[in-house]
Amino acid sequence: MNKIKRIQTPLNKKNISGLKAGDRVLLSGIIYTARDQAHLELSDMIKKKKKLPIDLRDQIIFYCGPTPSGKRVIGACGPTTSSRMDSFTGKLLRAGLRGMIGKGRRSEEVLKEIKKRSAVYFLAPAGAGAFLSNCVESCKLVAFRELGPEAMYRLRVKEFPLIVGIDSKGRDVYSSFR
């Protein structure tokens, strides 16, 4: 079994170039949550050439809508199905996004864009939102408050467990199933 790799955000071509599909990763640093409606908003802003609420360059978007926290930093924060964001992904990658976290396969178009832009797609363990919340050190609303649970949040994570689903060379853990 391969060694667990530790990655620090922000991402760049150098710190992800050695990752291979299937590698286990512990990610630390800043990531941003965004689900369907936030992706639609970001996409519209890019189309209209408006200033985005965050600089996407070398950042990671986690396809997640965290639950209310109670007394903790954050409630459960598990991944949502990534393919729902596929129609927006190319536009966000062209705006500088370097990584995504979610669950499930991506389209051929997204796979090609990931390779072209030297980006990476990570898989988070599904059904483990409560466990993943233990890796979140801080959570702050950054955009789209009106979207409620689909607003964008800035998370500081420590040793957030992931698997490389699609690496920057376009290798895909699902390729044997295509």
Buried (B, 14 or more C-beta within 10 A) or exposed (E): EEEEBEBEBBBEEEBBEEBEBBBEBBBBBBBBBBBBBBBBBBBEBBEEEEEBBBEBEBBBBBBBBBBEBEEEBBBBBBBBBBBBBBBBBBBBBEBBBBBBBBBBBBBEEBBEBBBEBBBBBBBBBEEBBEEBBBBBEEBEEBBBEEBEEBBBBBBBBEEBBBBBBBBBBBBBBBEEEE
